[in-house]
Amino acid sequence: MFSLHPGTPYTPWHDPREATRSLRYALHRHGFTHTYQSNGNGISVLSVLTDLTVWCRNGLFVWNEGGHESSHPADDPAGAARLIAEHRRPAPGHDPAQAADPRIHASAVTDSARG
Protein backbone atom coordinates (compact mmCIF):
# COMPACT_ATOMS: atom_id res chain seq x y z
CA MET A 1 0.00 0.00 0.00
CA PHE A 2 1.27 3.44 -0.79
CA SER A 3 1.05 6.38 1.59
CA LEU A 4 -0.61 9.69 0.86
CA HIS A 5 0.31 13.02 2.35
CA PRO A 6 -2.52 14.99 4.02
CA GLY A 7 -4.44 17.01 1.47
CA THR A 8 -3.38 14.83 -1.47
CA PRO A 9 -6.42 13.70 -3.48
CA TYR A 10 -6.89 9.95 -3.82
CA THR A 11 -6.50 8.91 -7.43
CA PRO A 12 -7.42 5.26 -7.95
CA TRP A 13 -5.14 4.74 -10.95
CA HIS A 14 -2.11 5.21 -8.67
CA ASP A 15 -3.19 1.98 -6.98
CA PRO A 16 -3.05 -0.89 -9.50
CA ARG A 17 -5.74 -2.80 -7.57
CA GLU A 18 -8.24 0.04 -7.87
CA ALA A 19 -7.37 0.82 -11.49
CA THR A 20 -7.79 -2.85 -12.42
CA ARG A 21 -11.07 -3.03 -10.52
CA SER A 22 -12.31 -0.07 -12.56
CA LEU A 23 -11.15 -1.79 -15.76
CA ARG A 24 -12.95 -4.97 -14.71
CA TYR A 25 -16.21 -3.05 -14.24
CA ALA A 26 -15.76 -1.26 -17.58
CA LEU A 27 -15.10 -4.58 -19.36
CA HIS A 28 -18.21 -6.04 -17.73
CA ARG A 29 -20.25 -3.32 -19.45
CA HIS A 30 -18.75 -4.54 -22.75
CA GLY A 31 -19.86 -8.13 -22.14
CA PHE A 32 -16.74 -9.58 -20.50
CA THR A 33 -18.49 -10.95 -17.44
CA HIS A 34 -16.16 -13.78 -16.36
CA THR A 35 -12.98 -12.08 -15.24
CA TYR A 36 -10.55 -12.85 -12.44
CA GLN A 37 -8.37 -10.30 -10.66
CA SER A 38 -5.23 -10.94 -8.61
CA ASN A 39 -3.10 -8.34 -6.84
CA GLY A 40 0.32 -8.19 -5.28
CA ASN A 41 3.54 -6.22 -4.96
CA GLY A 42 2.46 -3.13 -6.89
CA ILE A 43 1.00 -5.13 -9.77
CA SER A 44 -2.53 -6.21 -10.53
CA VAL A 45 -3.48 -8.85 -13.08
CA LEU A 46 -6.85 -9.30 -14.76
CA SER A 47 -7.63 -12.51 -16.61
CA VAL A 48 -10.26 -11.54 -19.18
CA LEU A 49 -10.30 -14.50 -21.60
CA THR A 50 -8.25 -17.68 -21.77
CA ASP A 51 -5.85 -15.92 -24.14
CA LEU A 52 -6.11 -12.37 -22.79
CA THR A 53 -4.50 -11.16 -19.57
CA VAL A 54 -4.19 -7.48 -18.68
CA TRP A 55 -1.48 -6.31 -16.30
CA CYS A 56 -1.59 -3.00 -14.46
CA ARG A 57 1.83 -1.68 -13.47
CA ASN A 58 3.65 1.63 -13.50
CA GLY A 59 0.48 3.56 -14.38
CA LEU A 60 -0.33 1.48 -17.46
CA PHE A 61 -2.65 -1.33 -18.48
CA VAL A 62 -0.58 -3.74 -20.60
CA TRP A 63 -1.75 -6.72 -22.66
CA ASN A 64 -0.67 -8.78 -25.66
CA GLU A 65 -2.60 -8.10 -28.86
CA GLY A 66 -1.73 -10.33 -31.82
CA GLY A 67 1.82 -10.92 -30.65
CA HIS A 68 2.45 -7.25 -29.91
CA GLU A 69 2.33 -5.56 -26.54
CA SER A 70 -0.44 -2.98 -26.24
CA SER A 71 -0.81 -0.48 -23.45
CA HIS A 72 -3.15 2.24 -22.27
CA PRO A 73 -2.94 4.71 -19.36
CA ALA A 74 -4.34 3.28 -16.13
CA ASP A 75 -6.14 6.57 -15.46
CA ASP A 76 -8.54 5.73 -18.32
CA PRO A 77 -10.01 2.27 -17.61
CA ALA A 78 -13.05 2.98 -19.80
CA GLY A 79 -10.76 3.77 -22.74
CA ALA A 80 -8.73 0.60 -22.17
CA ALA A 81 -11.93 -1.45 -22.01
CA ARG A 82 -13.10 0.12 -25.27
CA LEU A 83 -9.80 -0.79 -27.00
CA ILE A 84 -9.91 -4.35 -25.70
CA ALA A 85 -13.57 -4.77 -26.68
CA GLU A 86 -12.90 -3.50 -30.21
CA HIS A 87 -10.50 -6.38 -30.78
CA ARG A 88 -11.90 -9.04 -28.47
CA ARG A 89 -15.65 -8.47 -28.25
CA PRO A 90 -17.37 -11.68 -27.13
CA ALA A 91 -20.11 -12.96 -29.41
CA PRO A 92 -23.71 -12.54 -28.15
CA GLY A 93 -24.57 -15.41 -25.81
CA HIS A 94 -20.89 -16.42 -25.69
CA ASP A 95 -19.68 -17.65 -22.32
CA PRO A 96 -15.90 -17.00 -22.17
CA ALA A 97 -15.63 -19.40 -19.21
CA GLN A 98 -16.56 -22.26 -21.53
CA ALA A 99 -14.49 -21.15 -24.52
CA ALA A 100 -11.48 -23.28 -23.59
CA ASP A 101 -13.34 -26.60 -23.74
CA PRO A 102 -16.51 -26.98 -25.86
CA ARG A 103 -17.33 -30.23 -24.01
CA ILE A 104 -18.18 -28.26 -20.86
CA HIS A 105 -21.92 -28.04 -20.36
CA ALA A 106 -23.76 -25.02 -18.98
CA SER A 107 -25.36 -26.95 -16.13
CA ALA A 108 -23.20 -28.68 -13.60
CA VAL A 109 -24.11 -31.33 -11.06
CA THR A 110 -24.02 -29.85 -7.59
CA ASP A 111 -24.96 -30.75 -4.04
CA SER A 112 -26.25 -27.22 -3.50
CA ALA A 113 -29.93 -26.77 -2.62
CA ARG A 114 -30.01 -23.96 -5.19
CA GLY A 115 -29.00 -26.49 -7.85
Buried (B, 14 or more C-beta within 10 A) or exposed (E): EEEEEEEEEEEBBBBBBBBBBBBBEBBEEBBBEBBEBEBEEEBBBBBBBEEBBBBBBEEBBBBEEEEEEBBBEBBBBBBBBBBBBEEBEBEEEEEBBEBEEEEEEEEEEEEEEEE
